[in-house]
């Protein structure tokens, strides 16, 4: 067959799709909507690499760390900057105090003019938040006048909360006290970290798992209205076309719907692209300009979707005989064969087998074998499910009227029922495998912080100079605070810290009231004015040597901005056992009550305040943050957690949750469209049954059974394949196989919930179709 004949027949099918009357238009629209949703997700996927790259570039461009070992001298092109990040409720706020030291001071991306003291420029999202009614606590912490907004180039997301506020006197906070002097923003020598093979494996599997259901959905969408189309094509046989020409015309009609779907998908993507600029998911957001698909990948989507429509249609028609007087479809079809369907998952396992036990120490995983193996296993679900549904429903026995109607319908068209749930089954199988993999390697990327949340939940670092007792009282009077452990700390040396070689031996100094000191030492008795030396430290070996009455110790002055303070060890310093402090460390050095601290040293110790908070008090953490700001604007607050997770690993997991949500929405939409198309195709049958006296409740239950039986089989198959794939992936990472049953059951439950929701949404149109007037014909 020559290309000209193919082109003519395909073109005829395209014309039929748009000039075939109401039926043709309805089928084309259904196909366009289904394909369009899939195309939109594919375009979004092709845009994600660019979005991540732009996000990373903008984050790198605004880095405000000094990458030089020496602090630059003050000049016309230098800037002083202090990090003042904070959190409002569950949202992070990026904050900076800035003080340009000359007219040529570098400006961060997105900022045209530096704010003066008492002013700030903010991100659009922070401006909206501050203007809202529930942000009084945040406004108290940011008492600056808004004079401008940060441009898009200075933000990594449309919903990022960020500000630059004008400051003064920041030079006093140089040399380790939080301030940095810059001559330029960004990293002049960006470095690329070595890639973790297991993280690369997670990304590869995640991409395949998220895109495979989309491909299954698009393949199902191009077959919407297939039965009515085949009956219309019988007319072509009546006027002389042969079977092959009829199939090419049918493929052209499907291609028309796919092309219309490309247009619809582009529109859906552009709409979604704009919506993406106003939403935040799991703390992540993007500007619409980030979501630019790769031209090469977008072109691949544009070519692959129509081609897939043609191939799927030709494949679907291989078992259908279109004759001049009708379509031979109701004859008993040949029994589906199992052997070739098993080859797909077996081939997938064979591709993954060579990498079992590789782990992260034997180089990168072969991305082609990983992609191909996971793909074949998931495609195996779509191949095995029709056979499984056909085999099971053929053996289903008698029951009620609704059950018999459902079973008979499934026995006649088990392939259609399997196609409806293929997407759910593939998505659930992939999600189970990924959840097993994440659960298995989670311990490698999560470590204990050693922080005891029973002793404190917040830690506030207060710069030196804050009054000891007054600071502790302010935190004690803060709403929601139940316990305050205020410890002031410094470092002592046996020689001046400003000398050429510095001190040879050093010791730690801890200051607090008796209650606070009991958190770091086992005190037999304590009263204000007592002094102790701590024994049994985890790391201190110099204090026993230094602990001699009359020894002069020099207190380190942060920044070296003041004259060094000297403390002479008096007689009567008692030795007490060290105890684990709130950070789970046994500290060493000297522990002094506040009354024993010489006034000359009080201005040179910084505070570490450990707070226990009643979380039932609304906004308790924000009240603490406000108190910390009033104590010292440079105070920093850290929320304690029992564990700490690797940032890249956490980002991949967040991406999986976002992608899974999108895929579930897509699958739900596909099921609903497919269900509506099936109901529309059976309108006359339903009307006939109602006309003969069948109760609507019986018909509704039959539709429910027709959905429930295939989805139950699909979910069982998905669990089997997902557990197998998950076990293989865990062995590839050299991790012990452990089934995370709560996650497995949760993924299965989510899949079932989507089907139940779609069934409920299809009941109103089902009720409208169950009317005797549906028998009317023209």
N, C-alpha and C positions, 0 to 999 in steps of 0.2 A: 504494500500500500504506500503510495507516494505522499509526500508532505502536503501537496496541494489538496488532496482528497481529505486528509486529516483536518487541515485548516478549514475547509469548507464545512465539514460535518460539525466540528467544534463551534464554528461561527453560527451554524444553524441552531445548535443547542443554546447558545447565548441569546439568540433572537427569541427562541421559545420561552426562555426564562422571563423576558420582559414584555413579550407580546402574547403570552399564553393565557391571558385573562386573569381572573381573580385567583385561581388556584396557583398559577405560576408565580404571581406576585407574592402571595402569602408564603410559598415555599422559599422564594428568593429572599424575602425579608427575614424569615426565621433563620435561614442559613447565614445571612449577612450579620444578624445579631450574634449568633453563636460564634461564627468565625471572627467577628469583630472583637468580641471579648477576649478570645484567645490571642489575636494579633496584638491587642493593646498590652496584654501581659508580656508577650514576647518582646515588643518594643521597649517596654519598661525594663525588662531584663537586660536588653542590649545597652540600655542607657546607664545601668548601675555601675559598670566599671569606670565610665567617664565621671559619674557623680562622685565616686569614692576618690578618684584621682584628683579632681578639682578640690574636694574637701580637704584632702591631705596637703595639697599645694598651698591653700589659703591658711591652713593651720601652721605650716612651716614658715610662710611669709610673715606672720605676725609674732613669731617667737621672740620673747623679750628677755632671753638669758644672755649673759656674757660668756662667750666661748673662748675668751682670752684668759690666760693665767693671771695676768696683771690687770688691776683696775685702771681704766683710762683716766687721764687727768682731766680736770674741768676745762672745757673749751667752748667755743661758740657752737660746735656741732655735737654737743653731748646732752644726754637726757637722763634724769633720775626717774626711776620707776619702781614702784612697790606693788607686789601682788596683794590684792585685797578680796580674793574670792570669798563668796559666801553662799549660803543656801537659804531659800525661802520655801518653807514647807518641803515639798519633795523636788523642787526645781533648783538646779545649780545656777549660780549667777557669777559670771566671770567679771572680775573687777580689777582695775588698776588705778593707783594714784600716780600722777605724772607731774614732773617739774622740769621744763626745758631750761637749760643753762645758757642758752644762746639762741640767736635768731636762726641758726642753721641746724637746730636740733632735729633729729630724724623723726618723721611722723609715721605712726602705724598705718597699715592699709585701712582705707575707709574713713580716715580722719583728716580733714582739710586744715582745721585750725585747732590748736590746743585750747582746752578750756582754762579759764583763769581760776584762781583759788576760790572755792565755794561753788564752782560750776561743774557741769559734767555733760558729756555727749553720750548718748545711749543708743542701744539697738532699738529698732521699731517695736519688737516684741516687749522689751523692758519698758518702753514708753507707754505702751498700752496697759501693761500690768500695773505700773505706778499710778495710772489714771483710773484704774478700776476701784471699786468700793472696798474690796477686801484686802488691800495691801498696806494698811496703816503701819503694821509692824515693819515692813520692808522700807517704807518711806522714812521711818524713824532712823533706820540704819544707813540710809542714803540721803542725808540732809543737804543735798546739792541742788542748785537750780539747773534745769535742763536747758541747754543753749543750742543743741544740735543733735543730729542722729548719725550713727555709724553707717557708712555705706556698705553695700553688699560685698565688696571685695575684702572687708575686714571681718566678716562673719562666716562661720562654717555652716550655718543653717538659718533658715528664715525665722525660726522660733527660738533662736539662741538669745539668752538674756546676758547682756554684756554692757559695760560702761567704762569710760575713762574720765576720772575726776581730777581737777586741778589740786595740787598739793604745794606745800612749802616746807622748808627745813628738812627735806628728806635726806640730805647729806649726813645727818646724824645717825641714820640707820644703815649706812654702808658697812662693809666688812662683816657680813654674817648676820646682820640684824634685819634683813629683808629687802633692803634697797639695792638696786643695781644701776650702774652707770653704763649707758649704751651710746654707741656711735652709729648703730644701724640695727634695724629689725631683721629677723630671719636668721637662718643658719648659713654662714658662708661656705661651710663644707659639709653638706648633708651626707649622712652615712646611711647605708642600707643594712638593716639587721639581717642576720642569717635566718632563712625561712625554716620553720619547724615542719618537718615532713608530715607529722600527724595533723597539724592545722591545715596544710595543703590538702590532705586527704579529706578532711571535714568539708572544706570548701568545694572540692570536686564532687563529692557525693551529694552535698546539699544542692548544687546546681542541677544535677541530673534528677534528683528527687523532686525538685520544685517544677522543673520544666516538663518532665514526662507526663504528668496529668494534663498539662496544657495541650500537648501534642495529641493525647488521647481524645481530649474534648474537641479539638478542631476536626479530627478524623470523624468523630460522631456527628458533628454539626453539619458537615457536607452531605450527610445521608438523611437529614430531616426531610420528611414528606416523600420518602422513597417509594412507598407503595402506590400512592396516587400518581406519582410521576410515571411509574412503570405502566400503569393502566392508560395514561395519556399516550405513552409511546407506542402502545399497540396500534393506535391509529396510523402511525407511520408505516407499520408493516402492512396495513390494509391498502396503502397507496403505493406499495412496491418496494420499500427499502428492505435491505437484508438485516440479519441479526447484528452483524458487526457495525454497520452504519448506525443502527439504533443505539448501540452501546456508546458509540462516539458522540452521538447527539446528546445522550444522557450525561456523558462526561462534560460536554460543553455547557450544559445547563448547570451542572454542579460548579464548573469553573466560573460561570457568571456570578453565582452566589458567593463564591470565594473572592472574586474581584471586588464585588460590592462589599464583602466583609473586610477587605483590605482598606477600602475607603472609610467604612464605619470604624474599623479598628484604629485608623489614624486619628479620626475624630475623637474616639474614646480616649486615646492616649493623650491628645492635646488637652482635652478637658481634665483628665487626671493629672497631667503635668502642672496645670495651673492650680488645681486643688492641692497638690503636694506642697505648694508654697504656703499654705495656710494651716497645715496640720502637723502634728508631732506624734510619733509612734515610738514608744519605749525610750523617750528622751532624745530621739533623733529626728531631724528635719532637714529639708533641702530647699534650695532655691530652684524655681522652674528652669533657670538657665543651666543648672547642673545636669538636668535630665535630657541630654542630647544623645540620641542613639548613635552608635558607631555607623558611619555610612555603609561600610562593607557588610556589617551584620544586618542592618536594615534592608539592604538590597537582597541579602540572602533570604530574609523573611518574605520579601515581596515576591521572590521567585519560587520559594519552597511551598508556600501555602496554595497557590493555584495548581502547582504540579501535584501536590498531595491530594487535592480535591479530585483531579482526574484519575490518579492511580487508585484511590480508595473507591471511587465509583465503579471503575472497571473491575476491581477485585470483588466488590459487592454483587455485581451483576453476573459473576461467573456461574452461579447456581440458579439463575433465573431465566426462564424461557419466555420471551415476549413474542406472542403469536398475533396474527392479524385480528383474531376475535377475543383476545384476552391475554392474561398473564398466568402462566402455570407456576404458581407458588404454593398452592395449598396441598399439592401431593406430598406424601411423606418423604422428607429429604433423606439423603444418605447419612448414615450415622457418622458423626464426627470422629476422626481418628486421633488417638492420643499420642502416638509415638513421636510425630514431628513437633507436637506442642511441648513435649518434655525436652526436646533438643535445645530449646532456647534457654531455660534456666540451667541445664547441664553445661551448655556452652559458657554461660556467665560464670558459673562456679569454676570452670576450667581456666578462664582468664584471670580470675582472682587468686587461684590456688598458688601460683609461683611466689606470691608476695606474703604468704602466711609466715608469721614469725619475724618479719622484717623489722618492725619497730621503728624508732626514730634514730637509731644509731647506724643504720646501714644505707644511708642515702635516701633520696626522694623516691616516692612510689611512682611507678610508671603510669603517667596520667592517661595514656591511651587504654591500657589494660583495665585501669580502675573505671574509667568512663564506660568502656565497652562492656565490662563485666556487670556493673550495676544496671546498665541499660538493658542488657539481655535478660537479667533476672526480673526487672520490672515489666518488660515486654512479655515475659513469660506469664505474668498475671493475666494480661489481656488475652493471651492465647489459651490459657487453661480455663479461664472462667466460663466461656461459652460451653466447653465440653462438660464442665462440672455442673452447670445449670441444667443442661440437657439430660445428663445422666440421672441427676437427682429427681427432677420433675417427672421423668418418665416412670419413676417408681412410686410416686405419691399416690396414695389411695383415696378412697371416697371420703366425703365429709359433708358439711352444710352446703347450701346452694352457693353462697359467696365463695367458699373454698373451691367448689367444683368449677365455677366460672373462671376463677383465677388460675387454677391448675391447668384447665383446658387451654386457656389463652397462652400460658407459658409453654405448654407442650407444642402448640402450633407455631410460636414465634419466640423460642428461647434465645435466639441470637439477638433479637431486638432488646429483650430484657437484660441480657448480659452487657450490651453496649451502654445501656443507661447507667450501670453502676461500675463500669470499668474505671472511670476516672476516680471515683471514691476509693475503689480497691487499690489502685496504684498509689494514690496519695497516702493511704493508711499504711500500706506495706513499706513505703519509703520512710514515712514518719517514724514507724516503729523501729526500723533499722537505725535511723539517725539518733533517736532517743537512747537506744541501747549503746551506741557508740559514744554519745555525749556522757551518759552515766558512767560508762567504763573508764573514760580518760579524765573525768572531772577531777579526780584526786590529784592528777599530775599538774593541773593548772589552778588548783585551789590550795592555799596553805593557811595554816593557823597563824593568827596575829599574836597570840599569847595574851590578848586583852581579856580580862575577866569582867564580863558585863554585869556580874552581880555586885561588883565593887564600884563601878562607874560606867556611865554611858557616853559622857562627853569629856573632852580634854581641851582646856583653853591655855594657850601659851601667851603670857603677858610680858611685853618687853620690860627691861630693867627700869627702875625709877618709880614704879607704881608703889604706893604705900601698902605695906603688907596687910595689916589688920583691916584697914578700910576696904581693900579690894575683896578680901574674904567675906566681909559683911555684905557688900553689894551683891555678891553671888548668892549668899544665904537668903537675902531678902527677895530674890527673883522668883517670880511666879512659876510654880511647878518644880522648883529645886527642893529635893528632900535631904541631900547630904552634900557637904563641901569639904574636900580635902585639898587645902591650899599649901603647896610646898614651893619655897623659893630656892633656886639652885644657882651655883656658880662653881668655878674651878680655881683651885689653889695650886701654886707652884713654889718650888724651893728657891727660885730666882726670878728676876723681873721678866715678865713676858715680852718686854720691849728690848731686852738685851740681845746681843748678837746671836747667841746660841739658844736663848730661851731657857726655861726651867728643865732640869734633868729629871726630877721626880714630880708627879702631880697627884692631886687628891681632889675628891669631890666635896662640895659643901652643900648641905641640905638644911633649910631653915623652915620652921613651922611651929604651930602651937603643939601642945602635948598630944591632942587627939590626932593631929595630922602625922606627927612623928611615930605614933604607934602603928601607922599604916606601913612604915618602912623598917621598924625595929621592934624587938621584944624588950619593952621597958619595964623593969621591976617597979619603978616609981618615977614620977615626973612632976616638976613644977616649973613655972616660968622662970627662966634664968639658968636652967640646967644645960650642960653640954655633954655630948656623947661622941664616942668614936665607934664606928660600926665594924663588927668582926664577922667574917664569913661571906664576904662579897663574892659574886660570880666572876669578877674581872679585876679587882683592885689588889695590886701587890705593893704599892708604894706607901700607902698610909701607915702600916706598922713601922716603917722606917722613919717616917716624918713625925710620928706622934711622940714628941718629947717636949716637955715644958720649956718654954723660952725660945722654941724654934720659930723663926719668922717665915711666914708664908705670904705670897703675893697673890692677890685676887685678880684674875683676868678681867680686863676692862674691854668689853665688846666694842670694837671699832677703835680702841685706843684713843678715845676722844677726851678722857679725863685722866688726872693724875692717878697713878696706881695706888690702890689701897693695900695696906699691910696689916696682917693679923698675926699677933704673937700668941702661940698656944699657951694658955694659962695652966696652972696646976689644977688637979681635981677633975679632969676630963674622964668620965667613966666609960669603960668599954662594955658594949652591949651587943648581943647577937643581932645580926641583920635578918630581916624578914622580907619575904617577897612583897614588893611594892605593887601598886595598881597595874603596872605594866608587866607584872610577873617576873621581875628581876630582883635579885638581891644586890642592892647597891652598897658601896663602901664609902670611905671618907668620914667627914665629921658631920654630926647632926646637932644643930643648935636650936634651942627655943627662941622665939622672937625677942624675948627680953635679954637674951645673952648675945645677940648680934650687935656688934659695935655700929654706931651710927655712920661711921665712915664707910662701912661695907653695905649699908642698906640700899644705897642708890645703884649698886653694881650687880645685884642679883636679879635674875628674871624669874617670873612665876610660872609654875605648872599647876593649874587648878583642875582637879578631878571632880566631876559632878555626877551625882545620881539624880535622875529626873523621873517624875511621875508622868508617864506617857499618856495617862488618862486626862491630863490637863490639856485643853486645846492650845496648840501652838507653843508648847512648853519649850521646845528647842529654839524657836525664834525669839522667845523672851530672853533666853540665855545669850543668844547672839547679840541682841541689842545691848544687854548689860556689858558684854565684852567690848562692844564698840565704844560705849560710854567710858569704860575704864581706860581704854587706849585704842584709838582707831587702827593701830597696827597689830592689835591682838588677833591671833588666829585660832580658830576653833576646829577641832577634829571630832567627828562622830565615830565612836568605836564600833567595831564589828568583830565577831569571833573569827571570821575567815577573810582572806583577801584573794581575789580571782584575777588571773592574767587578763590584761586589757584586750589583747587581740582575741583571745578565746571568748571573752565576754561579748565582744563585738560580733563575732561569728554566730554566737548563740542568739543574740538579739536579731541579727539578720534572718536567722532561721524562723524565729517567731513571726517577724513581719511578713516574710515570704509565705509562710504557712497560712497566715490569715488571708493573704491575697488569693492563694490557691483555693482555699476553702470557699471563699466568696465566689470565685469563678466556677468551681464545681457545683455549688448550690444553684447559681444562675443557669448553668448548663442543664442540670437535672430538671429545673423548673421549665425551661424552654422545651426540653425533650418530652417532659410529661404532658405539657400543653399540646405539643404536636401530636403525640399519641392519642390524646383524648379527641382532638379535632378529627383525626383520621378515623376514629371509631364512632363518630357522632351518630350515624344512621343505625349502627348496631345497638348503641345505647338507647336510642329513641325507640327502636323496635322492641327491645326488652321491656321498656317502660310501657309501651302500648299493649303488650301482652300481659301486663299486670305485675311485673317484677318490682319489688319495693326499692325505693331509692337507697334506703339504708343497706340493702343487700348489695346493690351495685357499688356503693361507696366502700363497703368492706372488701369487695372483690378487687377493687383498684388498690386498696391498701395491701392486700395479700400479694398482689402482683408485684408490688414494690418491695415488700418485706422479705419474701422468699429469696429473690436474687441478691439483695443486699446482705442478708444473713450469710449466704454462701460466699459472697464476695469478701466479706469481712473475715470469715474463717480462713479463706485462701490467703488474704492479705496478712493475717497473723502468722500463718505458716511461712510464707515467703519472707516477711519482715524479720521474723525471729532467725531464720536461716541466714539472711543477708547480714543482720546485726552480729550474729556469732562469727561469721567469716571476717567482717571488718574488725572486730575485737581481736581476733587471732592475728590479723595483719599488723595491728599495732602492738602485738606481743602483750596483750592485756588479757587477764583471766575473764572467761565468759561468765557474765552475770546478767540475768534477765531483770530489768527494771519493770516489774509487773504493774505497779501503779501507772507508769507512763504508757505501757502497752495497752492497758485497759482504758486509760484516758483517751489515747488516740483512736481506739476502736469506738469508744463512746461518742467522740466528736463526729466521726464519720456517720454513725447511726443517727445522731441528733440532726445532722444536715438533711438526711433523707426524710426523717419525720417532719421537719420544718417544711421541706419542699412539698411533701404529701398534703400537709395541712393547707398550704397556700394554693394547691391545685383543686381543693374541694369546691370553692365557689364556682369556678368555670365548669366543673363536673356537674354541679347541680343545674346550671343553666343549660347544659347539653342534654340532660335527661328529661327532654320534653317530647311529646308526640309530634309536635310540629317540625322536629328535626328530620322527619321522613319526607318533607316536601322537597321536590326536585324541580328543575327547570328543563 
